[in-house]
Amino acid sequence: MAIVKIREIIGTSPKSFEDALNQVIEFVGKDKYNLTGVKIISQAVSLDKGKIVEYKITAHVAYKWEEEK
């Protein structure tokens, strides 16, 4: 039996939504090598003078949970 833990993470990027997602995966992947999936909950942008300056995603990241020893 596997237990899956979910974390909600916000990723940002000045380039794209895809890059923001990659930032999330890279960040969580540093500590959790047992990632099983990511679900994007929402997308948003920050504007400055009518131009996009930052892409943001909110994501649920799932990984197999292991008890800390």
C-alpha positions as CSV (number, residue, x, y, z in Angstrom):
1,M,0.0,0.0,0.0
2,A,1.3,3.5,-0.9
3,I,0.5,6.7,0.9
4,V,0.6,9.8,-1.4
5,K,1.2,13.2,0.1
6,I,0.1,16.4,-1.6
7,R,1.8,19.8,-1.3
8,E,0.5,23.1,-2.8
9,I,3.3,25.1,-4.4
10,I,3.3,28.4,-6.3
11,G,5.9,28.6,-9.1
12,T,6.9,31.8,-10.9
13,S,8.8,32.7,-14.0
14,P,9.4,35.8,-16.1
15,K,9.3,33.5,-19.3
16,S,6.2,31.3,-19.4
17,F,3.7,29.1,-17.5
18,E,5.7,26.1,-18.6
19,D,8.9,27.5,-17.1
20,A,7.0,28.3,-13.9
21,L,5.8,24.6,-13.8
22,N,9.4,23.4,-14.3
23,Q,10.5,25.7,-11.4
24,V,8.0,23.9,-9.2
25,I,9.1,20.4,-10.3
26,E,12.8,21.3,-9.9
27,F,12.3,22.8,-6.5
28,V,10.3,19.9,-5.0
29,G,12.5,17.4,-6.8
30,K,15.5,18.5,-4.8
31,D,14.0,16.9,-1.6
32,K,11.5,14.5,-3.1
33,Y,12.8,12.0,-5.6
34,N,9.6,10.0,-5.5
35,L,7.3,12.6,-7.3
36,T,4.3,10.9,-8.9
37,G,2.4,13.8,-10.4
38,V,1.6,17.5,-10.6
39,K,-1.9,19.1,-11.1
40,I,-2.1,22.7,-12.1
41,I,-4.8,24.4,-10.0
42,S,-4.6,27.9,-11.4
43,Q,-2.6,30.2,-13.6
44,A,-2.1,34.0,-13.3
45,V,0.2,36.7,-14.5
46,S,1.6,39.9,-13.0
47,L,1.4,43.0,-15.1
48,D,3.5,46.2,-15.3
49,K,2.1,49.0,-17.5
50,G,-0.1,46.5,-19.3
51,K,2.8,44.0,-20.1
52,I,3.3,40.6,-18.6
53,V,6.2,40.6,-16.2
54,E,5.7,37.3,-14.4
55,Y,3.8,34.0,-15.0
56,K,2.5,32.2,-11.9
57,I,1.1,28.7,-11.4
58,T,-0.4,27.2,-8.3
59,A,0.0,23.4,-8.4
60,H,-0.6,20.4,-6.2
61,V,2.5,18.2,-6.2
62,A,2.0,14.5,-5.3
63,Y,4.8,12.2,-4.1
64,K,4.9,8.9,-2.3
65,W,5.1,9.6,1.4
66,E,7.7,7.9,3.5
67,E,7.9,8.3,7.3
68,E,10.8,10.4,8.4
69,K,13.2,8.4,10.6
